[in-house]
Amino acid sequence: MDIFSMLEKGKEEKHISLAKEVVSFLSSTVKKEKRNYFYASEISEKACLRMLVYAQLTGCEEKISGTTQRIWDVGNSMHDDYNKYFERMGILLGKEVKFKKNDISGRIDDLVAGKNKIRVVELKTMRSGQWNVMQLPPEGYEGQLLIYLWAVAKASKERLSLTKKKKSQKGDLDRFITTLGSTFFEEPPEGILFIENKDSQVVKEFFHPYKEYTEKIAKLLEVVEEVKDFLAQKLLPERRCSTKTDYGARYCNYKEICFADKTFKEVEEGGK
Ligand code: SF4
């Protein structure tokens, strides 16, 4: 509905809710195609392997409510603000840096200069209630950061061995890393999960020096390999939710197909 029709409607119905109109205007359905890679944001030690297999086998439709879209927009504004701050501070090396490695695709919020190292920053916002009681970083956020940290460490190690020809074939992250001076590689990279309280703008930071997290990173990469094994053997991992109303299933885009009990072959061939 365009703004004029909305105003017109407002004249006729005096108490029409403008907020409801905005939310309804922003609601959308996104069609997700099947893919042959993983998103860094979906990899965690507790990830549902069955869901990761479905994401590779079939498309799905994701309903985005207007409120969810507003939450994302607030998060995006926070990213823009910090990008400007880091830039003005003279420490911003790169923002929204994309990569694809070992079939994992990601986009790193910010790469920031540290003392003799690169700092990999993942920016998040959180509601007060959750933020106030948070002692440790949420597992999903940490998994995402650690995959980014791994990608930066890998690109840093490989940068010296990249020939001119190889550089041109590599992704944004590798090309970007080769532009940095050697001073940034004297120490291994460090990941920082930077979580801002939506009400007070106070930040909690969780520091992840690469060397202290290699075991955790290895476990995350194992999750990816496990899913690849299921795909290679054309098998579905066990269903972990017992009903469609389980907490895990509530936000799962594949719950219909999961509870329809289709075989791997049926899902692969497009049965929904
Ligand atoms: S419904 Fe539950 S078990 Fe099935 S794919 Fe989704 S999260 Fe996994």
Boltz pocket constraint, residues with backbone or C-beta under 6 A from the ligand:
constraints:
  - pocket:
      binder: B
      contacts: [[A, 48], [A, 49], [A, 50], [A, 51], [A, 54], [A, 238], [A, 239], [A, 240], [A, 241], [A, 243], [A, 248], [A, 249], [A, 252], [A, 253], [A, 254], [A, 255], [A, 258], [A, 259]]
      max_distance: 6.0
